[in-house]
Amino acid sequence: MSSATWRSVFTYNKYAQITARAVRQSLKESERVQAEKRGQTALRYQNWENGVGGQQVFLNPEEDKGPPKKTAAV
């Protein structure tokens, strides 16, 4: 597939996301868990007024560290 072909289908960021997911899924269980943790991000913002920062607000708060949720696939 030439670069012009895949660019008409999706962006480079989407391509990178797909390949990263494929690489993570091909790893052994212990390495896969570590790689998935590195892939998570915490976004936050803070309003500043007169040189003073306000409260930091998380856009995607971390989920509760309780027992893992069960899905229908399990």
Secondary structure as UniProt FT lines:
FT   HELIX           3..7
FT   TURN            8..9
FT   HELIX           12..26
FT   HELIX           29..39
FT   STRAND          44..49
FT   TURN            50..51
FT   STRAND          52..58
FT   TURN            72..73
//
